Amino acid sequence: MEIIKSTGEKELFSEDKLCQSLKNAGAPRELANKVCTLAASDLKPGMTTSKIFRSSLRYLLKENLSLAANYSLRRGIGELGPAGFLFEHYVEIILQTYGYKTVRNIMAKGFCVEHEIDVLAEKDGVKYYIEAKYRNEYGIKTHIDVVMYGDARLADIAKAGGGEAKLWLITNTKFTGKAVKYAKCRGIKLTGWSYPNGDNLEDLIINRKLYPITVLPSVKRYEREQFAKFGLLLAQDILPYSPEELANKFNISLNTAKKIIVQSKEIVTA
């Protein structure tokens, strides 16, 4: 049966591929196969991958909220921008959690022009100029030209005498093979979706429970926008609030506030 990818291309539905995506989120084989079978039973010709994802997520939510948070993490990050959050702010929080000292949105003098740096990070005497590249379209990859552009900016800064920092490109997308090859050749650090193995963006998030609030099932568009106004970015940021405090401060219903707090506790303390 043909389905439609996020890029608009058609491809044959693969139940094995769907099951593997659930296993990649940490679901045990038996649970992954169960959810996969249920989601496949909802399949219709011409169904989009987004609808298939939502179907799988709905069944997974009934079984295990923490695994559902892992499974929806990529899309949750993709919703940060439309909700009013800045991806570079999220990146800065991740870096700080891992012991980096950071400064966001600084200007660095170049030989030709000045350059705005998303985040300047330092740890163990090593400085990094962080390029935070965010995309909310699924299926998009970060290509070699993005890496080369960052490399050229660093070279201009170095020529002006400020090249003591290294370039570190962090993105919520996957990298193309050429982008990875060029970065390795030039000594550029890359962190993206599924790259590098064992130390990629999702690993950094899941290992320290740095889930964005956009992965919480009860946080809809209105709640996202309300939280964004106050810079409430992480699920763990919800924990200090009582249901009444959350409802009053962010102008949401008490029932919704209770659900959000329960879900936050479950995925952060699991």
Sine and cosine of phi, psi and omega as CSV:
sin_phi,cos_phi,sin_psi,cos_psi,sin_omega,cos_omega
0.00,0.00,0.72,-0.69,-0.01,-1.00
-1.00,0.09,0.65,-0.76,0.10,-1.00
-0.82,-0.57,0.19,-0.98,-0.06,-1.00
-0.92,-0.39,0.83,-0.55,0.00,-1.00
-0.97,0.26,0.17,-0.99,-0.01,-1.00
-0.90,0.43,-0.39,0.92,0.01,-1.00
-0.99,0.13,-0.11,0.99,-0.03,-1.00
1.00,-0.09,-0.15,0.99,0.01,-1.00
-0.97,0.24,0.45,-0.89,0.05,-1.00
-0.99,-0.17,0.56,-0.83,0.08,-1.00
-0.48,-0.87,0.32,-0.95,0.04,-1.00
-0.97,0.26,0.69,-0.72,0.03,-1.00
-0.91,0.41,0.71,-0.71,0.04,-1.00
-0.86,-0.51,0.93,-0.36,0.04,-1.00
-0.91,0.42,-0.57,0.82,0.03,-1.00
-0.88,0.47,-0.64,0.77,0.00,-1.00
-0.91,0.41,-0.65,0.76,0.04,-1.00
-0.91,0.42,-0.70,0.72,0.02,-1.00
-0.88,0.48,-0.64,0.77,-0.01,-1.00
-0.91,0.41,-0.59,0.80,0.02,-1.00
-0.90,0.44,-0.56,0.83,0.05,-1.00
-0.95,0.31,-0.63,0.78,0.05,-1.00
-0.91,0.40,-0.60,0.80,0.04,-1.00
-0.89,0.46,-0.45,0.89,0.04,-1.00
-0.99,0.16,-0.03,1.00,0.05,-1.00
0.97,-0.23,0.03,1.00,-0.02,-1.00
-0.94,0.34,0.74,-0.67,0.09,-1.00
-0.86,0.50,0.41,-0.91,-0.10,-0.99
-0.82,0.57,-0.69,0.72,-0.04,-1.00
-0.89,0.46,-0.70,0.71,0.01,-1.00
-0.92,0.38,-0.67,0.74,0.01,-1.00
-0.87,0.49,-0.69,0.72,0.00,-1.00
-0.91,0.41,-0.60,0.80,0.01,-1.00
-0.90,0.44,-0.76,0.65,-0.01,-1.00
-0.91,0.42,-0.66,0.76,-0.02,-1.00
-0.87,0.49,-0.68,0.73,0.00,-1.00
-0.91,0.42,-0.67,0.75,0.02,-1.00
-0.90,0.43,-0.69,0.72,0.00,-1.00
-0.91,0.40,-0.63,0.78,0.00,-1.00
-0.91,0.42,-0.50,0.87,0.00,-1.00
-0.94,0.35,-0.33,0.94,0.04,-1.00
-1.00,0.04,-0.09,1.00,-0.14,-0.99
-0.91,0.41,0.66,-0.75,0.08,-1.00
-0.73,-0.68,0.48,-0.88,0.00,-1.00
-0.84,0.55,0.71,-0.70,0.03,-1.00
0.99,0.16,0.13,0.99,0.01,-1.00
-0.92,0.39,0.60,-0.80,0.00,-1.00
-0.99,0.12,0.39,-0.92,0.05,-1.00
-0.90,0.44,-0.48,0.88,0.04,-1.00
-0.90,0.43,-0.67,0.74,0.01,-1.00
-0.93,0.36,-0.59,0.81,0.05,-1.00
-0.91,0.42,-0.66,0.75,0.05,-1.00
-0.87,0.50,-0.74,0.68,-0.03,-1.00
-0.89,0.45,-0.59,0.81,0.04,-1.00
-0.91,0.42,-0.71,0.70,0.02,-1.00
-0.89,0.45,-0.67,0.74,-0.02,-1.00
-0.90,0.44,-0.63,0.77,0.00,-1.00
-0.87,0.50,-0.69,0.72,0.01,-1.00
-0.94,0.33,-0.61,0.79,-0.01,-1.00
-0.93,0.37,-0.57,0.82,0.03,-1.00
-0.87,0.49,-0.55,0.84,0.00,-1.00
-0.94,0.33,-0.38,0.92,-0.08,-1.00
-0.99,-0.15,-0.70,0.71,-0.13,-0.99
-0.33,-0.94,0.94,-0.35,-0.06,-1.00
-0.92,0.39,-0.62,0.78,-0.02,-1.00
-0.89,0.45,-0.68,0.73,0.04,-1.00
-0.92,0.39,-0.57,0.82,0.04,-1.00
-0.90,0.43,-0.59,0.81,0.04,-1.00
-0.91,0.43,-0.66,0.75,0.05,-1.00
-0.89,0.45,-0.69,0.73,-0.05,-1.00
-0.91,0.42,-0.57,0.82,-0.05,-1.00
-0.99,-0.10,0.12,0.99,-0.11,-0.99
-0.87,0.50,-0.71,0.70,-0.05,-1.00
-0.88,0.47,-0.69,0.72,0.02,-1.00
-0.95,0.32,-0.54,0.84,0.05,-1.00
-0.89,0.46,-0.66,0.75,0.07,-1.00
-0.91,0.41,-0.61,0.79,0.01,-1.00
-0.89,0.45,-0.37,0.93,0.00,-1.00
-1.00,-0.01,-0.04,1.00,-0.02,-1.00
-0.89,0.46,-0.76,0.65,-0.05,-1.00
-0.87,0.49,-0.81,0.59,0.01,-1.00
-0.86,0.50,-0.43,0.90,0.00,-1.00
-0.99,0.17,-0.21,0.98,0.02,-1.00
0.96,-0.28,0.06,1.00,0.04,-1.00
-1.00,0.03,0.46,-0.89,0.06,-1.00
-0.99,-0.16,0.79,-0.62,-0.02,-1.00
-0.88,0.48,-0.60,0.80,0.00,-1.00
-0.91,0.41,-0.47,0.88,0.08,-1.00
-0.93,0.38,-0.68,0.73,0.04,-1.00
-0.89,0.46,-0.69,0.72,0.03,-1.00
-0.87,0.48,-0.67,0.74,0.00,-1.00
-0.88,0.48,-0.67,0.74,0.03,-1.00
-0.88,0.47,-0.67,0.74,0.03,-1.00
-0.87,0.49,-0.73,0.68,-0.01,-1.00
-0.89,0.46,-0.67,0.74,0.01,-1.00
-0.88,0.47,-0.63,0.78,0.01,-1.00
-0.89,0.45,-0.52,0.86,0.01,-1.00
-1.00,-0.06,0.29,0.96,0.16,-0.99
1.00,-0.03,0.19,0.98,0.03,-1.00
-1.00,0.06,0.64,-0.77,0.20,-0.98
-1.00,0.08,0.73,-0.69,-0.13,-0.99
-0.72,-0.69,0.46,-0.89,0.19,-0.98
-0.69,-0.72,0.74,-0.67,-0.08,-1.00
-0.97,-0.25,0.55,-0.83,0.10,-1.00
0.81,0.58,0.92,0.39,0.06,-1.00
-0.93,-0.36,0.30,-0.95,0.05,-1.00
-0.96,-0.27,0.75,-0.67,0.03,-1.00
-0.91,-0.43,0.73,-0.69,-0.02,-1.00
-0.96,0.26,0.78,-0.62,0.09,-1.00
-0.94,-0.33,0.19,-0.98,0.02,-1.00
-0.92,0.38,-0.60,0.80,-0.02,-1.00
-0.99,-0.14,-0.74,0.67,-0.04,-1.00
-0.58,-0.81,0.22,-0.98,0.12,-0.99
-0.99,0.16,0.46,-0.89,-0.03,-1.00
-0.78,-0.62,0.73,-0.69,0.09,-1.00
-1.00,0.07,0.80,-0.59,-0.01,-1.00
-0.98,-0.22,0.80,-0.60,-0.03,-1.00
-0.87,0.50,-0.78,0.62,0.02,-1.00
-0.56,-0.83,0.73,-0.68,0.17,-0.99
-0.98,-0.19,0.86,-0.50,-0.05,-1.00
-0.85,-0.53,0.56,-0.83,0.00,-1.00
-0.62,-0.79,0.68,-0.73,0.04,-1.00
-0.39,-0.92,0.71,-0.71,0.02,-1.00
0.81,0.58,0.60,0.80,0.06,-1.00
0.98,0.18,0.05,1.00,-0.01,-1.00
-0.95,-0.32,0.77,-0.64,0.02,-1.00
-0.97,-0.22,0.58,-0.81,0.03,-1.00
-0.77,-0.64,0.71,-0.71,0.22,-0.97
-1.00,-0.01,0.91,-0.42,-0.07,-1.00
-1.00,-0.05,0.83,-0.56,0.16,-0.99
-0.98,-0.20,0.93,-0.36,0.00,-1.00
-0.99,-0.14,0.94,-0.33,-0.07,-1.00
-0.94,-0.33,0.90,-0.44,-0.07,-1.00
-0.92,-0.39,0.69,-0.73,0.13,-0.99
-0.71,-0.71,0.65,-0.76,0.05,-1.00
-0.95,-0.30,0.16,0.99,0.11,-0.99
-1.00,-0.08,0.76,-0.65,-0.03,-1.00
-0.99,0.17,0.55,-0.83,0.01,-1.00
1.00,0.01,-0.09,1.00,0.02,-1.00
-0.99,0.14,0.64,-0.77,0.05,-1.00
-0.91,-0.41,0.39,-0.92,0.09,-1.00
-1.00,0.02,0.85,-0.52,-0.11,-0.99
-1.00,-0.10,0.12,-0.99,-0.05,-1.00
-0.87,0.50,-0.53,0.85,-0.04,-1.00
-0.89,0.45,-0.54,0.84,0.03,-1.00
-0.92,0.38,-0.67,0.74,0.01,-1.00
-0.92,0.38,-0.66,0.75,0.01,-1.00
-0.91,0.41,-0.59,0.81,0.03,-1.00
-0.89,0.46,-0.71,0.71,0.05,-1.00
-0.89,0.45,-0.62,0.79,0.02,-1.00
-0.90,0.43,-0.64,0.77,0.01,-1.00
-0.92,0.40,-0.63,0.78,0.04,-1.00
-0.90,0.44,-0.67,0.74,0.03,-1.00
-0.90,0.44,-0.63,0.78,0.02,-1.00
-0.90,0.44,-0.62,0.78,0.02,-1.00
-0.92,0.39,-0.63,0.78,0.04,-1.00
-0.92,0.39,-0.65,0.76,0.00,-1.00
-0.90,0.44,-0.62,0.78,-0.01,-1.00
-0.91,0.41,-0.41,0.91,0.03,-1.00
-1.00,0.01,0.08,1.00,0.04,-1.00
1.00,-0.06,0.22,0.98,-0.02,-1.00
-0.88,-0.48,0.52,0.86,-0.09,-1.00
-1.00,-0.08,0.48,0.88,-0.01,-1.00
-0.97,0.24,-0.23,0.97,0.00,-1.00
-1.00,-0.06,0.40,-0.92,0.06,-1.00
-0.99,-0.17,0.37,-0.93,0.02,-1.00
-1.00,-0.01,0.71,-0.70,0.03,-1.00
-0.71,-0.71,0.92,-0.40,0.00,-1.00
-0.99,-0.15,0.86,-0.51,0.00,-1.00
-0.87,-0.50,0.79,-0.61,-0.06,-1.00
-0.61,-0.80,0.34,-0.94,0.07,-1.00
-1.00,-0.09,0.24,0.97,0.03,-1.00
-0.92,-0.39,0.09,-1.00,0.15,-0.99
-1.00,0.07,0.35,-0.94,0.06,-1.00
-0.98,-0.18,0.51,-0.86,0.15,-0.99
-0.97,0.25,0.31,-0.95,0.01,-1.00
-0.87,0.49,-0.63,0.78,0.01,-1.00
-0.92,0.39,-0.59,0.81,0.04,-1.00
-0.89,0.45,-0.68,0.73,0.01,-1.00
-0.92,0.40,-0.68,0.73,-0.01,-1.00
-0.88,0.47,-0.70,0.72,-0.01,-1.00
-0.91,0.42,-0.69,0.73,-0.02,-1.00
-0.88,0.47,-0.66,0.75,0.03,-1.00
-0.89,0.45,-0.66,0.75,-0.01,-1.00
-0.91,0.42,-0.59,0.80,-0.09,-1.00
-0.99,-0.11,0.00,1.00,0.02,-1.00
0.95,0.31,0.54,0.84,0.00,-1.00
-0.99,-0.12,0.73,-0.68,0.00,-1.00
-0.99,0.11,0.77,-0.64,0.01,-1.00
-0.87,-0.49,0.70,-0.72,0.14,-0.99
-0.69,-0.72,0.87,-0.49,-0.02,-1.00
-0.53,-0.85,-0.28,-0.96,0.01,-1.00
-0.97,0.25,0.86,-0.51,0.01,-1.00
0.93,0.37,0.22,0.97,0.05,-1.00
-0.59,-0.81,0.69,-0.72,-0.12,0.99
-0.98,0.19,0.29,-0.96,-0.05,-1.00
-0.88,0.48,0.82,-0.57,0.03,-1.00
1.00,0.06,-0.18,0.98,-0.03,-1.00
-0.58,-0.82,0.59,0.81,-0.04,-1.00
-1.00,0.01,-0.04,-1.00,-0.10,-1.00
-0.87,0.49,-0.70,0.71,-0.02,-1.00
-0.92,0.39,-0.55,0.83,0.06,-1.00
-0.89,0.46,-0.72,0.70,-0.01,-1.00
-0.87,0.50,-0.62,0.79,-0.03,-1.00
-0.96,0.27,-0.78,0.63,-0.09,-1.00
-0.92,0.39,-0.64,0.77,-0.04,-1.00
-0.88,0.48,-0.50,0.87,0.00,-1.00
-0.91,-0.41,0.24,0.97,0.04,-1.00
0.83,0.56,0.68,0.74,-0.04,-1.00
-1.00,-0.06,0.72,0.70,-0.05,-1.00
-0.93,0.36,0.73,-0.69,0.12,-0.99
-0.95,0.33,0.45,-0.89,-0.03,-1.00
-0.90,0.44,-0.28,0.96,-0.02,-1.00
-0.93,0.36,-0.17,0.99,0.06,-1.00
-1.00,0.03,-0.16,0.99,-0.02,-1.00
-0.97,0.25,0.81,-0.59,-0.07,-1.00
-0.85,0.53,-0.53,0.85,-0.06,-1.00
-1.00,0.06,-0.07,1.00,0.03,-1.00
-1.00,-0.02,0.98,-0.18,0.01,-1.00
-1.00,-0.08,-0.16,-0.99,-0.09,-1.00
-0.84,0.54,-0.72,0.69,-0.04,-1.00
-0.88,0.47,-0.73,0.69,-0.01,-1.00
-0.90,0.44,-0.63,0.78,0.03,-1.00
-0.86,0.51,-0.70,0.71,-0.02,-1.00
-0.92,0.40,-0.61,0.79,0.03,-1.00
-0.91,0.41,-0.70,0.71,0.00,-1.00
-0.91,0.42,-0.60,0.80,-0.02,-1.00
-0.89,0.46,-0.56,0.83,-0.01,-1.00
-0.87,0.50,-0.51,0.86,-0.05,-1.00
-0.96,-0.28,0.13,0.99,0.03,-1.00
0.94,0.35,0.42,0.91,0.03,-1.00
-0.99,0.11,0.99,-0.16,-0.21,-0.98
-0.97,-0.22,-0.61,0.79,-0.11,-0.99
-0.98,-0.21,0.47,-0.88,0.08,-1.00
-0.86,0.50,-0.59,0.81,-0.01,-1.00
-0.93,0.36,-0.32,0.95,0.06,-1.00
-0.93,0.36,-0.30,0.95,-0.02,-1.00
-0.97,0.24,-0.48,0.88,-0.20,-0.98
-0.85,0.53,-0.58,0.82,-0.02,-1.00
-0.94,0.35,-0.22,0.98,-0.09,-1.00
-1.00,0.00,0.57,-0.82,0.23,-0.97
-1.00,0.09,0.30,-0.95,0.03,-1.00
-0.83,0.55,-0.65,0.76,-0.02,-1.00
-0.91,0.40,-0.67,0.74,0.01,-1.00
-0.90,0.44,-0.69,0.73,-0.01,-1.00
-0.90,0.43,-0.69,0.73,-0.01,-1.00
-0.90,0.44,-0.70,0.72,-0.06,-1.00
-0.95,0.31,-0.71,0.70,-0.08,-1.00
-0.93,0.38,-0.60,0.80,-0.11,-0.99
-0.95,-0.30,0.14,0.99,0.10,-0.99
0.83,0.55,0.75,0.66,0.06,-1.00
-0.85,-0.53,0.27,-0.96,-0.05,-1.00
-0.93,0.36,0.48,-0.88,0.00,-1.00
-0.89,0.45,-0.62,0.79,0.00,-1.00
-0.89,0.45,-0.68,0.73,0.04,-1.00
-0.91,0.42,-0.67,0.75,0.01,-1.00
-0.86,0.51,-0.67,0.74,0.01,-1.00
-0.89,0.46,-0.69,0.73,0.00,-1.00
-0.90,0.45,-0.69,0.73,-0.02,-1.00
-0.89,0.47,-0.67,0.74,0.00,-1.00
-0.91,0.41,-0.70,0.72,0.03,-1.00
-0.87,0.50,-0.71,0.71,-0.02,-1.00
-0.92,0.39,-0.63,0.77,0.03,-1.00
-0.88,0.48,-0.72,0.69,0.01,-1.00
-0.88,0.48,-0.63,0.77,-0.07,-1.00
-0.92,0.40,-0.67,0.74,-0.07,-1.00
-0.99,0.10,-0.43,0.90,-0.03,-1.00
-0.99,0.11,-0.56,0.83,-0.07,-1.00
-0.99,-0.17,-0.01,1.00,-0.04,-1.00
-0.90,0.43,0.00,0.00,0.00,0.00
